[in-house]
Amino acid sequence: MNPMNRLAAVVSLAAVLPFGSQAAESQGAVEVVHYWTSGGEAKSVDVLKKIIEKDGFVWRDGAVAGGGGAAAMTVLKTRAVSGNPPSAAQIKGPDIQEWGRLGLLTSIDEVAKANDWDNLLPRQVSDSMKYDGHYVAVPVNIHRINWLWLNPQVLKKAGVTELPTTLEQLYAAGDKLKAAGFIAIAHGGQAWQDTTIFENLLLSIMGADGFRKSFIDMDPATLTGAQMTAVFSALRRLQAYLDPDGSGQDWNLETAKVINGKAGMQIMGDWAKSEWTAAGKTAGSDYACVPFPGSQGAYSYTVDSLAMFKPSSNNDTPANTAARNDLARVALEPEFQYVFNQNKGSIPVIKGLDMSRFDSCAQASAKDFATAEQAGTLAPSMAFNMSTSQAVQGAVFDVVTQFMNDRNADPSQEGARLLAAIKATQ
């Protein structure tokens, strides 16, 4: 990194002290609320912590496990309301705008300009990191949602000879896996996991355009149309292949069932790969990855980001500002991007970064993102806070979960229920 870029991270004190002595003597601190708590995710956070500490600052970890981030958001809201926000928090998509409208986020434009973020980041990503034209958050990665993970050894034992590329092939593989005594699809019965499957089916059946109309435009005709009925019908059919003992299970426990040969497949974002990596497994031999059947050409994504909060009066010091700016700078340096994303299963958010260090699944993901960006088939995930507010997301969660729990629910009625639930949030 150019020394001038490092200097920009602590511009507030640059005229007084050189960077090294300032960091060592001030011991500025940065507190981060996040929900990176599984094995691979925790290793990724530790990378960031060590770099920040190496730069002479104090890292205060605010990890909150559970609920796909819901528990962490509860903690964050409590802290913010009480006037004691953290330095930064893991927040995504439209929720960054919501926090910005509340006047609780602070600009990091100095860091962004010094490090040329506008040219460093894909436009779709950089736009979502800004509020009112100012950078208030830093992205750390890109996660692909529409992935299917498979254990080739288990598939072979079940007589599945080809990786599924269509929904019909997915159902056929599920039948063979069940007949051979395996769990066909590892799945934890939690609202966000149910909705991950629903979202992938919607992308498969309705395409990127239908996805956009449903969860960005929230078009009533699309939400209540025949294709939405087909999505819920497919969800009901796929439900027969899900882990019968998965109720309430965390995603990483279900991933372990695929790793350990108890299950054949899992429908999950690429953070699942971090568990394979942590287990010492190799992409292409120990496990396989394919786009969720039928969704080839589209790319459903979420971006992990750290939004920067205005400090409380007792924490508003030049040293803490320097620590916060160092966090923002480090997050978009190649050193961190490589190690963090290799551990976490995601791909770097920096455009054009050399992917030769990454495994075949990550390389395919980066290539598919670039292709979808050019084709206009990127789909910001609803299930992971990239296309809707938390209120709309919660409404969709409720409808999907109720459908999954009521075996007598009519797929043809679910689109109307979905529309009504979304309208109720507005």
C-alpha positions in Angstrom: 0.0 0.0 0.0 1.3 3.5 -0.9 2.4 5.3 2.2 0.1 8.2 1.3 -2.9 5.9 1.5 -1.8 4.8 5.0 -1.4 8.4 6.0 -4.8 9.3 4.7 -6.3 6.8 7.2 -5.1 9.0 10.0 -5.3 12.4 8.4 -6.8 14.0 11.5 -3.5 13.6 13.4 -1.0 13.5 10.5 0.1 17.1 11.1 1.0 16.3 14.7 2.6 12.9 14.8 3.9 10.3 12.3 1.6 7.3 11.8 3.7 4.7 13.7 4.2 6.7 16.9 0.7 8.0 16.9 -0.8 4.5 16.7 1.5 3.1 19.3 1.1 5.9 21.8 -2.6 6.7 21.4 -3.9 3.2 21.5 -7.1 4.2 19.6 -9.7 1.5 19.7 -12.3 0.2 17.3 -15.3 -1.9 18.5 -17.0 -4.0 15.9 -20.5 -5.6 16.3 -20.8 -8.6 13.9 -22.2 -12.1 13.5 -19.2 -13.8 11.9 -19.1 -16.6 14.5 -18.9 -20.0 12.7 -15.5 -21.7 12.4 -14.5 -20.3 9.1 -16.0 -16.9 9.8 -14.3 -16.6 13.1 -10.9 -17.3 11.4 -11.7 -14.5 8.9 -12.5 -12.0 11.7 -9.3 -12.9 13.4 -7.3 -11.9 10.3 -8.8 -8.4 10.5 -8.2 -8.2 14.2 -4.5 -9.1 13.9 -4.0 -6.5 11.1 -5.6 -3.8 13.2 -3.6 -4.7 16.2 -0.4 -4.8 14.1 -1.1 -1.2 13.1 -1.1 -0.3 16.8 -4.8 -0.1 17.6 -7.0 -2.0 20.0 -9.7 -4.3 18.6 -12.8 -4.8 20.7 -14.8 -7.7 19.4 -18.6 -7.6 19.5 -19.5 -11.0 18.1 -23.1 -12.0 18.5 -24.1 -15.4 17.3 -27.5 -16.6 16.1 -30.5 -15.8 13.9 -28.6 -15.1 10.7 -27.7 -11.7 12.1 -31.0 -10.9 13.8 -29.5 -11.2 17.3 -26.6 -8.9 16.3 -29.1 -6.3 15.0 -31.0 -6.4 18.3 -27.8 -5.7 20.2 -26.9 -2.9 17.8 -30.3 -1.3 18.1 -30.1 -1.4 21.8 -26.7 0.1 21.8 -27.6 2.9 19.4 -30.8 3.8 21.2 -28.9 4.1 24.5 -26.4 6.4 22.9 -23.5 4.0 23.0 -23.0 2.7 19.4 -20.0 0.6 18.4 -17.4 2.1 16.1 -18.6 -0.2 13.3 -21.2 -2.9 12.7 -21.9 -5.5 10.1 -24.8 -4.1 8.1 -26.1 -4.8 4.6 -27.8 -3.1 1.7 -30.9 -1.0 2.3 -30.3 -1.2 6.0 -27.3 1.1 5.6 -29.7 3.7 4.2 -32.0 3.3 7.1 -29.2 3.9 9.7 -28.1 6.8 7.6 -31.5 8.4 7.6 -31.5 8.2 11.4 -28.3 10.3 11.4 -26.2 7.7 13.2 -23.6 7.0 10.5 -20.4 9.0 9.8 -18.6 9.7 6.6 -15.4 7.9 5.6 -15.0 9.9 2.4 -11.4 10.8 3.3 -10.4 7.2 3.3 -12.5 6.3 0.2 -11.0 9.2 -1.8 -7.4 8.5 -0.7 -7.8 4.8 -1.8 -9.9 5.4 -5.0 -12.8 3.3 -3.9 -15.0 4.6 -6.7 -12.7 2.9 -9.2 -11.8 0.0 -7.0 -15.3 -1.3 -6.4 -18.1 -2.5 -8.7 -20.7 0.2 -9.2 -23.5 -1.8 -7.7 -21.4 -2.3 -4.5 -20.1 1.2 -4.2 -23.5 2.8 -4.5 -24.8 0.6 -1.7 -22.0 1.8 0.6 -23.0 5.4 0.4 -25.7 7.5 2.1 -26.6 10.9 0.6 -23.6 10.6 -1.7 -21.0 9.9 1.1 -19.3 6.7 1.9 -20.5 5.5 5.3 -19.6 1.8 5.0 -16.8 -0.4 3.7 -17.5 -3.7 1.9 -15.4 -6.7 2.6 -16.5 -9.3 0.2 -19.1 -10.6 -2.2 -21.1 -13.7 -1.3 -23.0 -15.7 -3.9 -26.3 -17.1 -2.7 -27.4 -19.3 -5.6 -25.0 -22.2 -4.9 -25.6 -25.9 -4.5 -22.9 -27.8 -2.6 -22.4 -31.5 -3.1 -20.4 -34.4 -1.7 -19.3 -36.4 -4.8 -18.5 -39.6 -2.8 -22.1 -39.6 -1.3 -23.6 -39.0 -4.8 -21.6 -41.8 -6.2 -22.7 -44.2 -3.5 -26.3 -43.2 -4.3 -25.9 -43.8 -8.0 -26.0 -40.1 -9.0 -23.7 -39.8 -12.0 -24.2 -36.2 -13.0 -24.3 -32.9 -11.0 -27.8 -31.5 -11.3 -28.2 -28.5 -13.6 -32.0 -28.5 -13.7 -34.7 -28.7 -11.1 -35.8 -32.1 -12.4 -32.3 -33.4 -12.1 -32.2 -32.1 -8.6 -35.4 -33.9 -7.7 -34.0 -37.1 -9.3 -30.8 -36.9 -7.3 -32.8 -36.3 -4.2 -34.8 -39.5 -4.9 -31.7 -41.6 -5.3 -30.0 -40.2 -2.2 -33.1 -40.9 -0.1 -33.4 -44.4 -1.5 -29.7 -45.0 -0.6 -30.4 -44.0 3.0 -28.8 -40.5 2.9 -30.2 -37.1 3.8 -30.8 -35.7 0.3 -30.5 -32.0 1.2 -28.9 -30.8 4.5 -31.1 -28.0 5.8 -31.7 -26.3 9.1 -35.4 -25.4 9.6 -34.8 -21.7 10.4 -36.7 -18.9 8.7 -33.7 -17.5 6.9 -32.6 -20.9 5.6 -36.2 -21.7 4.4 -36.2 -18.3 2.5 -32.8 -19.0 1.0 -34.3 -22.0 -0.7 -37.3 -20.0 -1.7 -35.2 -17.3 -3.2 -33.1 -19.7 -5.2 -36.2 -21.4 -6.6 -37.6 -18.0 -7.6 -34.4 -17.1 -9.4 -34.4 -20.5 -11.1 -38.0 -20.3 -12.2 -38.5 -16.6 -12.8 -35.0 -15.5 -13.8 -33.2 -12.3 -12.8 -35.9 -10.2 -14.4 -38.6 -11.9 -12.3 -36.4 -11.6 -9.3 -36.0 -7.9 -9.8 -39.7 -7.3 -10.3 -40.5 -9.3 -7.2 -38.0 -8.0 -4.7 -36.8 -4.6 -5.9 -39.9 -3.3 -7.7 -42.3 -5.4 -5.6 -44.6 -5.6 -8.6 -48.1 -6.9 -7.6 -48.7 -8.7 -10.9 -45.4 -10.6 -10.6 -45.8 -11.4 -6.9 -49.3 -12.9 -7.5 -48.7 -14.4 -11.0 -48.6 -18.0 -12.2 -44.8 -18.2 -11.9 -45.0 -17.4 -8.2 -47.4 -20.3 -7.8 -44.8 -22.4 -9.6 -42.2 -21.3 -7.1 -44.2 -22.3 -4.1 -45.2 -25.6 -5.8 -41.4 -26.3 -6.3 -40.7 -25.3 -2.7 -43.3 -27.9 -1.5 -41.8 -30.6 -3.7 -38.3 -29.8 -2.6 -39.3 -29.9 1.0 -39.6 -33.7 0.8 -35.8 -33.9 0.3 -34.8 -31.7 3.3 -33.2 -33.1 6.4 -36.1 -34.5 8.5 -34.0 -33.8 11.7 -33.1 -30.2 10.7 -35.6 -28.3 12.6 -33.9 -25.3 14.3 -30.4 -26.4 13.2 -27.8 -23.8 12.5 -26.5 -23.9 8.9 -23.0 -24.9 9.8 -24.2 -28.0 11.6 -26.1 -29.0 8.4 -23.0 -28.3 6.3 -21.1 -30.7 8.6 -23.6 -33.5 7.6 -22.5 -33.0 4.0 -18.9 -32.9 4.9 -19.2 -36.0 7.1 -21.0 -38.0 4.4 -24.4 -38.1 6.1 -26.0 -35.9 3.4 -25.5 -35.4 -0.3 -26.2 -31.7 -0.9 -26.9 -28.3 0.6 -28.5 -25.2 -0.8 -26.5 -22.4 0.8 -24.5 -19.3 0.1 -20.7 -19.7 -0.3 -20.0 -19.1 3.4 -20.7 -22.9 3.5 -17.3 -23.3 1.7 -15.6 -21.9 4.8 -16.6 -25.0 6.7 -15.2 -27.3 4.0 -12.0 -25.3 4.1 -11.8 -25.4 7.9 -12.2 -29.2 7.6 -9.2 -29.4 5.3 -11.3 -30.4 2.3 -10.5 -29.5 -1.3 -12.8 -28.0 -3.9 -13.2 -30.2 -7.0 -12.3 -33.4 -5.3 -13.7 -33.6 -1.8 -16.7 -31.4 -2.7 -18.3 -29.8 -5.7 -20.2 -26.6 -6.3 -22.7 -25.7 -9.1 -25.0 -22.8 -9.5 -28.4 -23.6 -8.1 -30.1 -25.7 -10.8 -31.9 -23.5 -13.3 -30.2 -20.3 -12.1 -27.2 -20.4 -14.4 -26.3 -17.0 -15.8 -27.8 -15.2 -12.9 -25.9 -14.3 -9.7 -27.7 -13.7 -6.4 -25.4 -11.9 -4.0 -25.0 -10.2 -0.7 -22.1 -8.0 0.4 -20.8 -8.1 3.9 -20.0 -4.5 5.0 -19.0 -2.6 8.0 -21.0 0.6 8.6 -19.3 3.3 10.6 -21.2 4.9 13.4 -20.9 8.4 14.9 -19.1 8.0 18.2 -20.6 8.9 21.5 -19.1 11.9 23.2 -16.9 9.9 25.4 -15.5 7.9 22.5 -15.1 10.8 20.1 -11.3 11.1 20.2 -8.7 11.6 17.4 -7.2 8.3 18.3 -10.4 6.4 17.9 -11.1 8.2 14.6 -7.7 7.0 13.4 -8.5 3.4 14.5 -11.8 3.5 12.6 -10.2 4.9 9.5 -7.5 2.2 9.7 -10.3 -0.4 9.8 -11.9 1.1 6.7 -8.6 1.2 4.9 -7.4 -2.3 5.8 -10.7 -3.9 4.8 -10.1 -3.0 1.1 -6.4 -3.8 0.9 -5.4 -6.9 -1.1 -3.6 -8.4 2.0 -6.8 -8.6 3.9 -9.1 -9.3 0.9 -7.1 -12.4 0.0 -6.9 -14.0 3.4 -10.4 -13.0 4.6 -12.2 -14.3 1.6 -10.1 -17.5 1.4 -11.2 -18.3 4.9 -14.8 -17.1 4.6 -15.7 -18.7 1.2 -16.6 -15.5 -0.5 -14.8 -13.6 -3.3 -12.9 -10.3 -3.0 -14.9 -7.1 -3.6 -11.9 -5.4 -5.4 -12.3 -5.4 -9.1 -9.8 -7.3 -11.1 -7.9 -8.9 -8.2 -5.9 -11.9 -9.2 -7.9 -15.0 -8.4 -5.2 -17.6 -9.0 -4.8 -18.0 -5.2 -8.4 -19.1 -4.8 -10.0 -22.5 -5.3 -12.1 -23.5 -8.3 -15.4 -22.6 -6.7 -14.2 -19.0 -5.9 -12.7 -18.6 -9.4 -16.0 -19.7 -11.0 -17.9 -17.3 -8.7 -15.7 -14.4 -9.7 -16.1 -15.2 -13.4 -19.9 -15.6 -13.0 -20.2 -12.3 -11.1 -18.4 -10.4 -13.9 -20.5 -12.1 -16.6 -23.7 -11.3 -14.8 -22.6 -7.7 -14.2 -22.2 -7.3 -17.9 -25.4 -9.1 -18.8 -27.5 -7.2 -16.2 -28.4 -10.4 -14.3 -27.0 -9.6 -10.9 -29.7 -10.2 -8.3 -29.2 -8.5 -4.9 -30.5 -11.0 -2.4 -33.8 -10.4 -0.6 -33.0 -13.1 2.0 -29.7 -11.5 2.9 -30.7 -7.8 3.2 -29.5 -6.5 -0.2 -32.7 -5.7 -2.0 -35.3 -4.9 0.7 -35.7 -3.4 4.1 -35.6 -5.7 7.2 -39.4 -5.2 7.5 -40.1 -6.5 4.0 -37.6 -9.3 4.5 -39.3 -10.3 7.7 -42.7 -10.3 6.0 -41.4 -12.7 3.4 -39.7 -14.9 6.0 -43.1 -15.2 7.8 -45.0 -16.2 4.7 -42.4 -18.8 3.6 -42.1 -20.3 7.0 -45.8 -20.5 7.5 -46.1 -22.3 4.1 -43.3 -24.7 5.0 -45.1 -25.5 8.3 -48.6 -25.9 6.9 -48.6 -28.9 4.5 -52.2 -28.1 3.5 -51.3 -24.6 2.3 -52.3 -23.9 -1.3 -49.3 -22.7 -3.5 -51.8 -20.8 -5.7 -52.7 -18.6 -2.7 -49.3 -17.8 -1.5 -48.5 -15.0 -3.9 -51.5 -13.0 -2.6 -50.4 -13.6 1.0 -46.9 -12.5 0.0 -48.2 -9.3 -1.5 -50.4 -8.5 1.5 -47.5 -9.1 3.9 -45.2 -6.8 2.0 -47.9 -4.1 1.7 -48.4 -4.3 5.5 -44.8 -3.1 6.0 -45.2 0.0 3.9 
